[in-house]
């Protein structure tokens, strides 16, 4: 029996009069890839923002390995080993590709303000380590040749990979990917799929939101289907594909 | 900080060391002291504007608080300029925290308005609190700095002192932006969401950098007070804040060196204009200092329109372009 890694319990988020997430409950198992699918506006991104602390739930709870994280600040949750990517790519366009990934090492390094001003020897050592580690994660995402380019000048496909390299640089235990294949062409989507597979092999629990059904069915261990903010079905990809409620939600019956 | 920065810093220092030897004129040396003081403030402001992406329209107030603390403590309480400067820094840090914590929750125009309001309050206090600040009459007889009983009482001595402080400030700032903290700051500028989800505590970082940039202004103010011996509220008005922001924007917000370039250019501009009287009379105009603001405005406008990355970046791109053309024509000459 697999251990529960993430537990979402009766989660609810109301924006004004709109119920974006409506008493949603589901679990993600340790080391698995769990995908969340659903029509546009089903509340997937809101759910991501709730888990990573960008918005606070109206009610309900979120547990990470049994520890409640709902209501914690974003950087606290990040420090607990939660990394994410964004539906609309969020990179640091004016920094180099390598520097972007170096920011990802933030939670894995400790130099403070005074060290930054006065550059003592151990600071330089840590700085070098940050650079070396970041270069490794850049290579993991296949971007090593672009290290010194300005991040804003990369095409979208590379920017998505860069987001993943930055997230992985934090060596997270839990990775949330918000539509990583959106805007990618067929070949890039394949590369993304194999990258997600590699991440799973490293023992990292993944929560994936994605519209590319082929990718979802290919990589997922479990699929959670939500519509109007509630879970309408969950199970293995094969089970979900034949579920009549899911078909109805997607075909708009 | 990278190798290039070290080389640039070294060349800049060398250049600054030679200037007074060539210049040998107290009036111009004095202008260069003010230029250095503006540089120092602008370096701090550029950390805030260019790297953390926040704006402050109240930096002249921190400059003023530094200057007035130095003036009051040395003249009325007999403190040494050094300890008075230190007290100014502490006071400015406290003030910046107090102003920064609520203000930095605001963004863009709102932050500009909040800091503008703060700047104008400080100016009014300087004008009205006659018992403390001397009001419009100001404070007279501020003593000169001393290093091991060696008084910095001539223009040339103070010139070297000021620029050493500027170079130190530049060195620290360049270190900061190439560090983990500095990357965190630049990340906030790029995408606050991505920065915080990478573990950067964005609100604490923004306040820290606000306080640091205020300290730069405060030190600059203390030096100003000691150099001029006399202070009044006018140089610390909101107009000066606007001028500081203009300097940083003109030079190029996203590079510390840009702030240096902008501060140097706009500090020297009034002198250049005043001495180009002949040019104005050629146009049938008599030069008035009132034209300065007009010309500043034109410069800012054209920089924003044509060189949004600032003057320094524009010059570098121009040089690259020229080098490319030069090489190309060289090749063509060879082939033909």
Interface residues (C-beta under 8 A of the other chain):
Chain A: X52 X54 X73 X74 X75 X78 X79 X83 X84 X86 X90 X91 X92 X93 X94 X95 X99 X102 X103 X104 X105 X106 X107 X109 X111 X112 X113 X115 X116 X117 X118 X119 X123 X126 X127 X130 X163 X166 X170
Chain B: X1 X172 X175 X176 X179 X180 X181 X182 X183 X184 X186 X187 X189 X190 X191 X193 X194 X195 X196 X197 X198 X199 X200 X201 X202 X208 X254
